[in-house]
Amino acid sequence: MIFISLLLLAYDYGSVSGFVTDASNGEKLAYANVYLENTDMGSATNDKGYYIIHNITPDTYSIIFSYIGYESAKMGISIKENHNTVINIEMNPSLIELEEIKVSAERTRFEQEVEVSHITFTPREIKSVPGLFENDLIKTLQLMPGVVAMHDLSNKLYVRGGSPDENLVLLDGITIYNPSTHLFGLFSTFNPDAVSNAELYAGGFPAMYGDRLSSVLAVTTKEGNSKKYTGEASIGLITSKLMIEGPIPKGSFLISGRRTYFDALVWAYSEIKNDTLSLPYYFYDGIAKINFNPSPENRFTIAGIAGSDIISFEESFTNETEEKVDLKWGNRGISLRWRRVFSPQFYGEILGAWSNFLTHFQYEDFSDSTNNLHIYEEIIDYTGKCDFNYFLNDRHTLACGIDAKQLEIGYNLDVVEQNIIDQEQKTHLFTAYVQDKWSLIPNILSVQAGLRTLYDNTYKRSCLNPRIGIKYHVKPNTALNLAWGKYNQFLVTINSQESYFSIFDFWRLVDSTHNIPSSYHLIAGLEQWFDNNTRLTIEPYYKKYYDLLVPKENEMFFSTPSESLKVANGYSTGLDIFFKKSFENSFGWISYSLCFTKRKEGEHYYSPRYDRRHNLNIVFGFTIPEYIPLFKNGTLNLRWYFATGLPYAEDLARYRYRYYDSIEQNWDYEWVVIHGPRDAHRLPLSHRLDFHLEKDMRIFGLKGSWYIDVMNIYNHDNIAFYTLDYDEDPPKKIAYSLLPIPIPSFGINLRF
Amino acid sequence: MQKTRRNAIIIVVLIIIFISCEKPLFEEYEPELNIFCLLECVPFHYITVIVDQTYRMDEPSNEYIDDALVILSGPNSVDTLQFIPGDSAYHSPYPLLFQPEKTYQLTVIKEGFDTVIAQTKTPGNFNIVYPQRLDTLTISDTIILTKSSGAPYYHGYFTDENDYKIPFWYVPDTLDTLVRIPIPFYLTFAHSGYYRIEILACDENYYQYSQFKPEQDSVLQAGITGGVGVFASYQTRAVYVYFVLE
């Protein structure tokens, strides 16, 4: 009835809608401001660059498009009764910032969306953060409130007390099951050159996302330049990268790739010196995307990702190969997306995606095949998905969608030419959601309510996930947020998420022996904008976990959930504070997280190893003034990090365990260590300062830049773990830090 | 307005400091006595008890403790054991009679440590049904025993002519009235020849001790309270056989 009444109210008015894109490359502009001059009517583009302004009284108006970093566009339009006027606009990047007030995309989002714990990253922000050898998206996300890294080299996301396997990671709609696998977990799969933006929901995410308990990271790659052929190339200490984009008839393409090259350099050196030196490891990845727009209403996009880490070497004792070892792992995926604007109020997307993570190890002994060993572990995800948005009127925006997923998990072990394990899990998951964003009191009170249902076809189980968010604008610059939601996860990992070093996860479906893990998020938030470029958010939260599945101690891989997992409950609660400010030539943010994370096994509560109590990051970047000769107009970005220690089990004591040694044929002993409670001790405080210095230059007539990164400038030992040397009595405690010296890296970027 | 903001910030910071101050969870570790005694249930046996301790990680270790009071209580006797420096262990001054299916208690007192009280119930008698003396065995054979009451676990050795021992372990089927131990598959790597098969019927404490994994597990308390270690008992039977590798 309410909808019908609202529809009737909309009668006799006109509307204007369209897409806003960048004139230089055709990329969509999300959260650009669109308004009718001298009226209070306006809107903003959504994350697809689409906007619509409803309920416009028929007349002639001037419509203005503004976006930070772009020249404002203004044009006259005539609005007719019961008619939608389509205005697609291309905005030109501004060379000089004019003295006019422009609203950032984040600010527009603050006004338009009902969401909590949400942060969007641009490539500029990703690239501005100092990195180990090169920039990395995941490393940048670790600077956000609520996100914790376990150590200096960690490339995993522990979000608000959740483990990395509780994060949904999407790249252009492709589910990425192991996002941080390169170089044994040091780098993520996402090549920053190809990323257009990354959105992180640290909690309370809307009904369109699901099947994870903690957070969502949605990465979107660039559309590809539809105006001209351009490219970027870079040479860094570890990798070289190349990205090319350009127009195709009625569309655009982008292709990017990177590869480590130490192995090639070592090979070349060996060839020159006639040496046998070799480095049998490298990784590569590539991202490709093609957009095809047969009409303004239709867009087809094919996106793909492929990457692999490869270790391969042979042992030759004579001229013949005696042994061969091959180990490779990597993500692959492809998605086909059709976006259609059915009417100005109604648009939708249909997505088909395939995702795969494969781990493959093969050992071949050519002299004795009985020693051969073959292991593989694989997850394959086929997804079909439809999402629809209906702009009912200026009060209601409806969204709904369905999702069908086929998941296949295979794990196989062959030893001595015999198949020891050959197991497969397979299921179909069906999901549907509906959501309404309802502006109860325009510009003051908005509610976003959604419902998501999940059904597991194999085990005939279903879940209902209600979600609700409320935003109350106390003042135009101040809003209070409240979000609550239930979340379920049908997939779990059988490897420990508390491991300091793990390259990839081994995923399993939750079988019928266990309940489906669930979590409830309750988030309250204050968001304050002091001006258009200064933002403060304070978000206390409480997250309750039920039926979590955590690995039993000392369980081997290739097991099923019923064999290797035990049930735990738990909670995490805390407070995230984020303060961000941009000036004309500088920017910076401060993020602080206070988090208490507990897991409960039986009646016993404990802190998991990633329970970091305090986490502070300060990032500051600025353009170097002209009076500093060598670096003038370069940029210097600094990052200071401070965190309290993680819990660990201290080795308290030792004693002799006597046994009969059947090899040595005598009684002997070995030391048994008595460990303290797993969370009774904490590692010392960690802190470090990193910097990223970048300066434009020209090489062979091409625009480019050089950069230097240094991690841990003042060389602080951030203790990651301890070991004990039992050759000494009493045993010597040895502390290890992962950045024992300041680690420099440098490289060159070229644009053509 | 600015004052209100400042006060609000101060309040938030104070709240954060207040709620994030935590009492350390750890307590100082107090060393305990470490006892090792595997009691063989045979008549006229000199019991051997090694008394040691757990050591804090920052303190140096000793081989043994030689000034503890070690008392063994049986069904009809109480004996104080004496430390013999030659083998760094405590022994009874004379051979003792250990009976099957009886409970024995070990009390170890040492100043500065909690007193250890350890108990074991000796397993019942049993016999080797098959093989008999000098029978020929192959890898596909099964050793058959009568059951020893109170023995959840059997342990043994194949000892060859060179006194080389090949161990094996077995947990019997609780429903079977006999114990049927398959010849261990790793005997395929042995050689044909005469072997002495020695079988130990072990009590619950021995089983717990045998299952302990020093590199994974933390505290071994097999029959021990007030300390760590093992106080276990077993009965032994043996037979000579000829093993043929097929």
HADDOCK unambig.tbl for C-alpha pairs under 7 A between the chains (distance, minus, plus):
assign (segid A and resid 652 and name CA) (segid B and resid 29 and name CA) 6.46 0.50 0.50
assign (segid A and resid 652 and name CA) (segid B and resid 56 and name CA) 6.01 0.50 0.50
assign (segid A and resid 652 and name CA) (segid B and resid 57 and name CA) 6.02 0.50 0.50
assign (segid A and resid 653 and name CA) (segid B and resid 54 and name CA) 6.33 0.50 0.50
assign (segid A and resid 653 and name CA) (segid B and resid 55 and name CA) 5.22 0.50 0.50
assign (segid A and resid 653 and name CA) (segid B and resid 56 and name CA) 4.23 0.50 0.50
assign (segid A and resid 653 and name CA) (segid B and resid 57 and name CA) 5.02 0.50 0.50
assign (segid A and resid 654 and name CA) (segid B and resid 54 and name CA) 5.50 0.50 0.50
assign (segid A and resid 654 and name CA) (segid B and resid 55 and name CA) 5.31 0.50 0.50
assign (segid A and resid 654 and name CA) (segid B and resid 56 and name CA) 6.55 0.50 0.50
assign (segid A and resid 654 and name CA) (segid B and resid 57 and name CA) 6.69 0.50 0.50
assign (segid A and resid 655 and name CA) (segid B and resid 53 and name CA) 6.54 0.50 0.50
assign (segid A and resid 655 and name CA) (segid B and resid 54 and name CA) 4.54 0.50 0.50
assign (segid A and resid 655 and name CA) (segid B and resid 55 and name CA) 6.27 0.50 0.50
assign (segid A and resid 662 and name CA) (segid B and resid 165 and name CA) 6.35 0.50 0.50
assign (segid A and resid 662 and name CA) (segid B and resid 166 and name CA) 6.69 0.50 0.50
assign (segid A and resid 662 and name CA) (segid B and resid 167 and name CA) 6.90 0.50 0.50
assign (segid A and resid 665 and name CA) (segid B and resid 165 and name CA) 6.94 0.50 0.50
assign (segid A and resid 672 and name CA) (segid B and resid 214 and name CA) 5.29 0.50 0.50
assign (segid A and resid 672 and name CA) (segid B and resid 215 and name CA) 6.74 0.50 0.50
assign (segid A and resid 672 and name CA) (segid B and resid 218 and name CA) 6.51 0.50 0.50
assign (segid A and resid 673 and name CA) (segid B and resid 218 and name CA) 5.89 0.50 0.50
assign (segid A and resid 674 and name CA) (segid B and resid 218 and name CA) 4.88 0.50 0.50
assign (segid A and resid 674 and name CA) (segid B and resid 219 and name CA) 6.39 0.50 0.50
assign (segid A and resid 675 and name CA) (segid B and resid 218 and name CA) 6.41 0.50 0.50
assign (segid A and resid 680 and name CA) (segid B and resid 24 and name CA) 6.97 0.50 0.50
assign (segid A and resid 680 and name CA) (segid B and resid 25 and name CA) 4.77 0.50 0.50
assign (segid A and resid 680 and name CA) (segid B and resid 26 and name CA) 4.95 0.50 0.50
assign (segid A and resid 681 and name CA) (segid B and resid 26 and name CA) 6.45 0.50 0.50
assign (segid A and resid 729 and name CA) (segid B and resid 60 and name CA) 5.25 0.50 0.50
assign (segid A and resid 729 and name CA) (segid B and resid 61 and name CA) 6.80 0.50 0.50
assign (segid A and resid 730 and name CA) (segid B and resid 57 and name CA) 6.15 0.50 0.50
assign (segid A and resid 730 and name CA) (segid B and resid 58 and name CA) 5.44 0.50 0.50
assign (segid A and resid 730 and name CA) (segid B and resid 59 and name CA) 5.32 0.50 0.50
assign (segid A and resid 730 and name CA) (segid B and resid 60 and name CA) 4.47 0.50 0.50
assign (segid A and resid 730 and name CA) (segid B and resid 61 and name CA) 6.92 0.50 0.50
assign (segid A and resid 731 and name CA) (segid B and resid 57 and name CA) 6.27 0.50 0.50
assign (segid A and resid 731 and name CA) (segid B and resid 58 and name CA) 6.95 0.50 0.50
